[in-house]
Amino acid sequence: MMRTLLLICFVFISTLSCKDEKKNEVIEDVEKVTTYYLIRHAEKDRSDSTNTNPALTVKGLERAKLWARYFDSIPLNEIYSTDYKRTQQTAMHVATKQNVPTESYKPDTLINEDFMLITKGHNVLIVGHSNTTPMLVNRILGTNTYEDIPDDDNSRLYVVTIEGDNKKCEIRKVEL
């Protein structure tokens, strides 16, 4: 009789414990904040108009180092860049300082349900182009708010935060 009573108590306590763990998982899941940092590549070499994959200029390399300093106090979980030299060079200094590998992406396929799930609760840097960066911001937000970045603007930073169902975007300027 005593054993049966002890067994019933054990099962009851175990059940309560499991329910509490699941409740905590749900609460933790809701509280996760995801932050996407989206930038355009730094200044590219425009000396050869036929070159479709130019590297960064000296000023562009300075800006890439500035981005690395900017993100010093922001621990990044992932860094994404298109396969172009200018975006890879822009991401390289940040990736090296943070010891985070740069993953290549295609702008048309990056933002999807899987990506949003994988990056949930993370700080993510995405390096793109004057047309793809605002497009990606729009896809994350589910809007059509942001237009292409002016060709002479390499200092724009989109900070998109998602907390639960709340999504917001802040645009910052990070000047040399």
N, C-alpha and C positions, 0 to 999 in steps of 0.2 A: 504494500500500500504506500509506504513511504517513498519507495523508488518511483512508483507511478506519479506521485505528487511532484517529486523532484523533476521528473522528465517533463511533465506538463509545464512547470515553471520555466524550465530551460527553453522549451519550444516557444513559449509566450514571450520571454525576454528576447530571444533571437529574432522573432518576428518584428518586435518593436524596434530593435536595433537596425534591421534591414530597412524598415520604413524610414527611419531617421536619416540613414545614409542616402537613400534615394531623394528625400526631401532636400538634403544639403546639396546634392548634385544639381538638382533643378535650380536652387537658389544661386549656386555658383555660376551656372550656365547663363542665367539672366544677367548677372552682374558683370560679365566679361565685356570689356570695351575693346573694340577693334579700331585701330587707327591706320589709315593708308596715307602715305606721304607720296605725292605725285609731282615729279619735276620734269621739265624739258631738259634735254642734253645741254651742256655748256656750249659756248661759242665755237662754231666749226670754221674750218678753213674754207674760204669762198674764192680762193685765188684761181681755181680751175673749175669753170662752170660745167665741164663734162664729167667731173668726178662725182659719182653718185654715192660714194662712201668715204667722205673726207674725215680726217682726224681733227682733233681740237687744235685751236690756235694756242699761243702762249697765254692769252687772256682766258681762254677756255680751260686750260690746265689749272690756272689760278682759281677759277671758279669751282672746278672739280675739288680742289683742295679745300675751298671754302665750304662746300657742301659737307665734306668729311668733318670739318670742325663744327659745323652746325649740328650734325647728328651725334657729336661726341657724348652728349648727355641724354640721348634718346636711344635706348637699346633696341636694335632692330632684330627681328626674328627671320625675316626673309628680305632679299633684294632681287628685284626683277629688272631686266634690261632687254631692249630689242638687240638684235645681232649686229647692229651698225657700230663702226669704230667709235663714233662720237658718243653714243650712249654707253657703250662698254667702258670707255675712258672716263666718263662722268661718274659711273657707278664704282669704278675700280678703287678709288681712294677711300670711299666710304666702306666698301666691302673689306678692304685690307685692314683699316682701323678697327672695324667691328668683328673681324674674323668670321664673316658670314659670306658664304659663296654667292656669286651672282648667277641667277638662273635666267636663261634666255626665254623670251616669250614672243608670241605673235599677237599684236594688238586686237585682232578680230576675234580671237578665241580665249584670251586670258580670263576675262570676267565671266564666270558661270557659277552655277550652284556649288560645284565641287571646290572651286577656288575660294568661294566665300566661306565654306565649311572648314577647309584646311587652314585658312588664315584667321579664323575667328579667335578673338582675344589676343591677337598679335599686333606688333608694330611692323608695317610693311612699307618698304620703299620701292616705288615703281618709276623707272627712268624711261621717258619716251620722247615724243616729238611735239612740234607745235600743234599738230592736228590730232594726234593720238592721245595725248595727255588729257585734254578736256573731254574727249570722247569716253575715255575710261572713267573719269570722274562721273560723267553723266550715267554711265552704265551701273556704277556702284550705287549711285543715288536713285536710279530708276527715273531719271528726269532727262530733259533736253535743255538744260539751263546754260551750260557753258559752251562758248564758241572757241574757235581756234585761237591760239596764243599769237600775238603780233610777232612778226619775224625778228624783230630786234629785242625781244624780251626773253632773256635766259635766267631771270631772277625770280620767277614766279614759283611759288610752292602752294600746292593745294593740300590742305589737311582735312581729310574726310574721316569723321568719327562715327562709329555705329555702336550704340548701346541699346540693347533690346531692339525695339522697333524704331527707335529714334535715329535718324541719319542727319548729319549736318556737314557743311563744308565751309572752311575758312580759307581765304586766299591771303598769303603773306608774301612780302617782297624781301628777298635776301640779297642785298647789294654787295658788290665787291668793295 
